[in-house]
Amino acid sequence: MSEEDPIDHLAEFERTAAEFAAVLDRVDPSTAVPGCPGWTVADLALHIGSGQRWAASILLSGTGQRVPEVLRTTISWADWYGGTTAALAAAIRAVDPDEPCWNFAPVEQRAGFWSRRRLHETVIHLVDAVQAEAGPDQRSASGLTVVPAEVAADGVDEVFGVFLPRMLARGFAPAVTRQVGVRATDTGDEWTLTPVAEGDRPQVERGKATGEAVVSGTAAELDLCLWKRLPGSVLTVEGDPAVAAAFLAGTVTP
């Protein structure tokens, strides 16, 4: 990920959504989803498809909307989900990314938020779907193979810029209580997270990884660890292991 070569969030969203639909076509809807305890693949499809309808309605209205109560579809989950993908992609194309538009996070209220957010929502749930499809011994590797490095690095950056403050605003304990560095070994992206006053979002400095502990891994490993789809033990830790463990165990995402 770099400012000189920004990610086309819409193109990546459509590609990832097509992969998700292909998994829905292959997998029994009653299959359990390890990354979402208590959910089946059908529940996963319902969640992400209704979320796409919700995001599309926000983009087209510019204001906050209620998540629709969606009945279980009588057509295939893949076809229904494909329809919600097309609707959201059309809404993204219909609204200038700089147009004022509501979002749920304490960040700039612009329409461009949603193409990025729905890309990363789809990425994480694609991981859930392929891990559900794979056997227990292949789940970790299967999840990693479907997340391109540059997309994963952008996902890590979204966690730090959007979800760290979002979790604080929702009343969760701060995940960043000591200075921590984060390094993506394959893309070269680095972040330093520094706690500030209690209740305030941590300072995020991009371009370097320093602190009492530095955690390193591929961008996909970092992204999936932050979303609790991989154990933190897959990462390398330099410095104080207790500081790293406390950060990785914290509530950084919903």
VMD Tcl script that draws the C-alpha trace (Angstrom):
set ca {
  {0.00 0.00 0.00}
  {1.34 3.42 -0.88}
  {0.03 6.90 -1.60}
  {1.73 6.75 -5.00}
  {-0.16 3.57 -5.96}
  {-3.55 3.79 -4.20}
  {-5.89 0.84 -4.15}
  {-8.96 0.94 -6.39}
  {-11.37 0.02 -3.62}
  {-14.35 -0.46 -5.92}
  {-12.49 -2.76 -8.31}
  {-11.10 -4.79 -5.42}
  {-14.55 -4.93 -3.80}
  {-16.12 -6.31 -6.98}
  {-13.34 -8.89 -7.39}
  {-13.57 -10.00 -3.76}
  {-17.37 -10.11 -3.87}
  {-17.22 -12.35 -6.94}
  {-14.94 -14.73 -5.04}
  {-17.35 -14.73 -2.12}
  {-20.28 -15.54 -4.43}
  {-18.30 -18.42 -5.94}
  {-17.78 -19.90 -2.47}
  {-21.52 -19.58 -1.77}
  {-22.16 -21.58 -4.94}
  {-19.86 -24.39 -3.76}
  {-20.54 -24.70 -0.05}
  {-23.53 -26.18 1.76}
  {-25.36 -23.20 3.32}
  {-25.67 -25.10 6.61}
  {-21.86 -25.35 7.01}
  {-20.61 -23.86 10.27}
  {-18.37 -20.76 10.08}
  {-15.42 -21.11 12.51}
  {-14.62 -17.39 12.46}
  {-18.20 -16.49 13.50}
  {-19.23 -18.98 16.20}
  {-22.89 -19.96 15.94}
  {-23.20 -18.86 12.32}
  {-23.67 -20.95 9.20}
  {-22.60 -19.97 5.69}
  {-26.22 -18.92 5.06}
  {-26.05 -16.59 8.07}
  {-22.81 -15.16 6.71}
  {-24.39 -14.50 3.31}
  {-27.42 -12.88 4.95}
  {-25.22 -10.64 7.09}
  {-22.99 -9.37 4.31}
  {-25.73 -9.08 1.69}
  {-28.01 -7.07 3.97}
  {-24.97 -4.95 4.89}
  {-24.46 -4.17 1.22}
  {-28.06 -3.05 0.87}
  {-27.62 -0.90 3.99}
  {-24.44 0.74 2.66}
  {-26.08 1.38 -0.72}
  {-29.05 3.11 0.96}
  {-26.68 5.31 2.98}
  {-24.69 6.29 -0.09}
  {-27.78 7.19 -2.11}
  {-29.38 9.17 0.72}
  {-26.25 10.58 2.36}
  {-27.76 9.88 5.78}
  {-27.78 7.09 8.35}
  {-30.21 4.24 7.64}
  {-31.46 1.17 9.47}
  {-30.06 -2.21 8.46}
  {-32.85 -3.90 6.47}
  {-34.62 -6.93 7.92}
  {-34.02 -9.41 5.13}
  {-36.03 -12.58 4.76}
  {-34.12 -15.72 3.88}
  {-33.99 -15.86 0.12}
  {-35.82 -18.44 -1.97}
  {-33.25 -18.12 -4.77}
  {-29.68 -19.30 -4.41}
  {-27.58 -17.45 -1.86}
  {-24.97 -16.75 -4.55}
  {-27.54 -15.14 -6.87}
  {-29.13 -13.08 -4.10}
  {-25.74 -11.95 -2.86}
  {-24.69 -11.09 -6.43}
  {-27.71 -8.80 -6.67}
  {-26.77 -6.95 -3.50}
  {-23.21 -6.58 -4.79}
  {-24.45 -5.05 -8.04}
  {-26.70 -2.65 -6.12}
  {-23.87 -1.45 -3.88}
  {-21.41 -1.11 -6.77}
  {-23.97 0.99 -8.66}
  {-24.49 3.21 -5.61}
  {-20.74 3.71 -5.21}
  {-20.48 4.76 -8.87}
  {-23.46 7.10 -8.50}
  {-21.98 9.21 -5.68}
  {-18.79 11.26 -5.78}
  {-16.39 9.94 -3.11}
  {-15.91 13.48 -1.73}
  {-19.64 14.06 -1.26}
  {-20.72 14.49 2.38}
  {-22.20 11.20 3.59}
  {-22.88 9.65 6.99}
  {-20.76 6.80 8.34}
  {-20.66 5.08 11.73}
  {-17.07 5.95 12.66}
  {-15.54 9.05 14.25}
  {-13.79 9.90 10.96}
  {-14.49 12.22 8.04}
  {-18.08 11.85 6.85}
  {-17.50 11.34 3.13}
  {-18.97 8.88 0.64}
  {-15.56 7.40 -0.20}
  {-15.55 5.76 3.24}
  {-17.99 3.13 2.04}
  {-16.11 1.62 -0.89}
  {-13.14 1.01 1.39}
  {-15.25 -0.24 4.30}
  {-17.27 -2.68 2.21}
  {-14.12 -4.00 0.54}
  {-12.60 -4.92 3.88}
  {-15.89 -6.26 5.26}
  {-16.03 -8.55 2.23}
  {-12.38 -9.57 2.56}
  {-12.80 -10.72 6.16}
  {-16.00 -12.60 5.43}
  {-14.48 -14.19 2.33}
  {-11.83 -15.52 4.71}
  {-14.63 -16.81 6.95}
  {-16.27 -18.55 3.99}
  {-13.12 -20.25 2.69}
  {-12.16 -21.30 6.22}
  {-15.63 -22.84 6.56}
  {-15.10 -24.66 3.27}
  {-11.64 -25.95 4.20}
  {-10.86 -28.71 6.66}
  {-9.49 -27.77 10.09}
  {-5.88 -28.41 9.03}
  {-6.11 -26.08 6.02}
  {-8.12 -23.21 7.48}
  {-5.31 -20.79 8.33}
  {-3.56 -21.21 4.98}
  {-6.85 -21.01 3.08}
  {-7.68 -17.69 4.68}
  {-4.29 -16.21 3.88}
  {-4.39 -17.19 0.22}
  {-7.43 -15.05 -0.60}
  {-6.15 -11.71 0.75}
  {-3.77 -9.84 -1.61}
  {-0.91 -8.19 0.27}
  {-1.71 -4.60 -0.74}
  {-5.37 -5.03 0.16}
  {-4.41 -6.53 3.52}
  {-2.06 -3.64 4.29}
  {-4.88 -1.20 3.56}
  {-7.07 -3.29 5.84}
  {-4.55 -2.95 8.68}
  {-4.46 0.80 8.09}
  {-8.27 0.93 8.21}
  {-8.27 -0.90 11.55}
  {-5.90 1.67 13.01}
  {-7.60 4.72 11.50}
  {-11.25 3.67 11.83}
  {-11.77 0.84 14.29}
  {-9.41 1.78 17.11}
  {-11.35 5.04 17.61}
  {-14.64 3.26 16.86}
  {-14.10 0.73 19.65}
  {-13.20 3.50 22.11}
  {-16.35 5.40 21.14}
  {-18.36 2.25 21.86}
  {-16.93 2.10 25.37}
  {-14.39 -0.70 25.03}
  {-11.16 -0.57 26.99}
  {-8.24 0.93 25.03}
  {-6.29 -1.70 23.10}
  {-3.25 0.60 22.90}
  {-1.93 1.26 26.41}
  {1.80 1.13 25.60}
  {3.62 2.18 22.44}
  {3.53 -0.61 19.86}
  {5.04 -0.92 16.39}
  {3.48 -2.97 13.58}
  {5.41 -4.07 10.49}
  {4.18 -5.76 7.30}
  {7.14 -7.79 6.11}
  {5.95 -8.24 2.52}
  {4.70 -4.73 1.66}
  {7.06 -2.66 3.80}
  {4.19 -0.80 5.49}
  {4.84 0.19 9.09}
  {2.84 1.84 11.85}
  {3.60 3.12 15.35}
  {0.68 3.31 17.77}
  {1.12 5.60 20.75}
  {-1.41 5.97 23.59}
  {-2.49 9.49 24.47}
  {-4.95 10.81 27.07}
  {-7.37 8.24 28.46}
  {-10.44 7.94 26.24}
  {-8.77 9.56 23.22}
  {-7.83 7.66 20.08}
  {-4.18 6.59 19.95}
  {-1.75 8.46 17.76}
  {-1.02 6.55 14.55}
  {2.28 7.31 12.81}
  {2.74 5.68 9.43}
  {6.11 4.86 7.93}
  {7.91 3.49 10.96}
  {7.45 0.69 13.51}
  {8.84 1.40 16.95}
  {7.76 0.95 20.55}
  {8.11 -1.25 23.60}
  {7.13 -4.11 21.29}
  {7.08 -4.48 17.51}
  {4.88 -7.15 15.93}
  {5.71 -8.31 12.41}
  {4.14 -10.57 9.82}
  {2.84 -10.49 6.29}
  {0.14 -7.92 5.70}
  {-2.46 -10.70 5.47}
  {-1.29 -12.24 8.75}
  {-1.51 -8.86 10.48}
  {-4.96 -8.10 9.06}
  {-6.39 -11.48 10.03}
  {-4.85 -11.35 13.51}
  {-6.38 -7.92 14.13}
  {-9.77 -9.34 13.08}
  {-9.17 -12.42 15.27}
  {-9.22 -14.82 12.30}
  {-5.70 -16.00 13.08}
  {-3.95 -16.43 16.43}
  {-1.37 -13.80 17.34}
  {1.19 -16.58 17.65}
  {1.73 -16.47 13.86}
  {3.39 -13.06 14.26}
  {6.99 -12.29 15.22}
  {7.53 -10.12 18.29}
  {10.54 -7.94 19.04}
  {10.77 -6.28 22.45}
  {8.41 -6.91 25.34}
  {6.20 -9.94 24.59}
  {3.70 -8.96 27.29}
  {3.08 -5.59 25.61}
  {2.57 -7.30 22.25}
  {0.25 -9.92 23.74}
  {-1.87 -7.31 25.50}
  {-2.26 -5.34 22.27}
  {-3.18 -8.40 20.19}
  {-5.65 -9.57 22.82}
  {-7.34 -6.15 22.96}
  {-10.59 -5.20 21.27}
  {-9.38 -3.46 18.14}
  {-12.26 -4.61 15.90}
  {-15.90 -5.58 16.48}
}
mol new
graphics top color blue
foreach p $ca { graphics top sphere $p radius 0.5 }
foreach p [lrange $ca 0 end-1] q [lrange $ca 1 end] { graphics top cylinder $p $q radius 0.2 }
display resetview
